[in-house]
Amino acid sequence: CQLGAGGIDGLRRLVDDFYRLMDERPEAAALRALHPADLSASRDKLACFLSGWLGGPPDQYRAAYGEPMMRRRHFAFPIGPAERDAWMAALSRALDEVTAADPELHAALHARFAAMAEHMRNQSHDGHPAGRCRQHA
């Protein structure tokens, strides 16, 4: 993984900080409730996925969990603007902590994560599936 000089250790720290912040931040409570109580597997899955997504070994996630297909894996969970924003807020704070010494890395990662957060959204602002036309009565 190319998370600055931190490599995989920096990436695992980012994931740990992210999940800690989801536990601590009241605005992330609904999003946190979508996760299992024990985050051990979630931490490992996210770290493995991000390692390949950020340029590290791409086979780590596939070997353990299959093809990433992250949007498809998240279809079962309603992800609207509020969930997207809560995810991004916790991740942004974690990035602040992990990439504080490298503003360029921070900006690059923040932009990639923001695009991912929007891509994962499957609900519109009014709770209807995103990307579908609705008929009005």
WOZI-V51357 format. One line per field, one symbol per residue. ss: DSSP state (H for helix, E for strand, C for the rest). phi: phi as a letter, one per 30 degrees, with the letter a starting at -180 (. if undefined). A space follows every 10 residues. Layout:
ss = ???
phi = ???
//
This chain:
ss = CCCHHHHHHH HHHHHHHHHH HHHHCHHHHH HHCCCCCCCH HHHHHHHHHH HHHCCCCCHH HHHHHCCCCH HHHCCCCCCC HHHHHHHHHH HHHHHHHHCC CCHHHHHHHH HHHHHHHHHH CCECCCCCEC CCCCCCC
phi = .cchddhddd dddedddedd dddddedced ddddcdedce ddddeddddd eddcjdedde deddbjdehd dddcedcdbc eddedddddd dddddeddce dbeddeddde ddddddeddd dbbddcided icdcdcd
//
